[in-house]
Amino acid sequence: MNLHPLAPPLPRRRFLRFAVGALAVPWVGPAGAASPDKVQFPPILAPTEKPEKTEQFTPPGERIGFAVVGLGRISVNQILPAFSRCKHARVTALVSGDRDKALAIARQYGISERAVFDYRTYERLADDAATQAVYIGLPNHMHAEYTVRAAQAGKHVLCEKPMANSVAECRQMIDACARAQRRLMIAYRSQYEANDRALLKMIRAKQLGTLREFISSNCQNQGDPDQWRLKRALAGGGALPDVGIYCLNAARFLSGEEPIEVIGHTWSNPADPRFREVEEAAHFILRFPSGFTATCTTSYSAHQAKFLRLAGSEAWAEMDPAYAYSGLRLRIGRLVDGRDTVQEFALESADQFARQIDHMAECIASSRQPHTPGEEGLQDMRIIEAIYQSAREGRPVRLGPPPGPLRGPEPEDA
């Protein structure tokens, strides 16, 4: 049917029949998509415009169910709200030592009282068919125990970083999930975030040239000296494993290399009651096989700073903030037509926790390895232990290569 520009308008019913028949292609069959419910439309914009995107969601009853283990700040303020923005995952159970708090939160999220467990009844998750995985948001010293127990209960595990308090605990977690044939993923949210993914693509496309140097800092000023993060037995350390790990992991995944030597220094004010057990600040240098270096600082007594800067042979890139939950900014500086130019990218950044939860859900549904499995968390802990050793002994510490691959397939960019 051809419509002349001056032709009278079609009656509503004929127009809708014409539009649906000629323009809309709403259903893609099973052979062309992962789900028969996937919706697709033909392009209507010119190539100069950003392509429109039709969001695809797993039906609510078919989403991967997660139990959130531990109802502290990160779970209540970040993890649980993220499920409302997930496309492939849902929260189905809660685990907490405070039943009153857990029941109050369960009511907020429509979770049955029968799906509220405590740490003694944790193994009963095995009988909860709606729950296929757990998201562990507990203090660091509990990660290993509750990962092992989840695997034994037949549940996949998404665990907050740092993975554990020691290399030995990391290996225990990996082995337990392997024996149970369950997936293990560590919550390195930056590796799923839109700005980080865009920067990684630029690096791989050599748009910065050859990488030379990485500089980064992640600091925050801690308050209450009685909080668990300032207790060595609970946290495993101070600023380094908690916030310094972001700098360490970014240097590794952005460069695509693993360090062969570390130099570390830690410091604490002996008069500050916050740092009786853990380091107040850490400074470390990583040397990589190509000659690339990373210089990083982290502190528990400095005003919040979360930036990274990469120097390449042809351009530089920086993110500031780089490690925040939202509001990340990416800038690239290079020479264009003989002039120094700086380009800022305004990338839409979805909820970082939702992105990583959905990645884990898709990996469970498709039986594939997560992008940041336990081996990735183990490698960071190997390096952190070497940094502490260097600080104690006052000398560089050499690192051998990891025993095998550290990352799974690349995540799908949203």
Secondary structure, DSSP 8 states (H G I E B T S, - for coil): ----TTS----HHHHHHHHHHHT---B--GGGSSSTT-B-----S-TTS----------GGGSEEEEEE--SHHIIIIIHHHGGG-SSEEEEEEE-S-HHHHHHHHHHHT--GGGEE-SSSGGGGGG-TT--EEEE-S-GGGHHHHHHHHHHTT-EEEE-SS--SSHHHHHHHHHHHHHHT--EEE--GGGGSHHHHHHHHHHHTTTT-SEEEEEEEEEEE---TTSGGG-HHHHSSSHIIIIIHHHHHHHHHHHT---SEEEEEEE--TT-GGGSSS-SEEEEEEE-TTS-EEEEEEESEEEEEEEEEEEESSEEEEESSSSSSS---EEEEEEETTEEEEEEE------HHHHHHHHHHHHHHHT---SSBHHHHHHHHHHHHHHHHHHHHTS-EE----SS----S-----
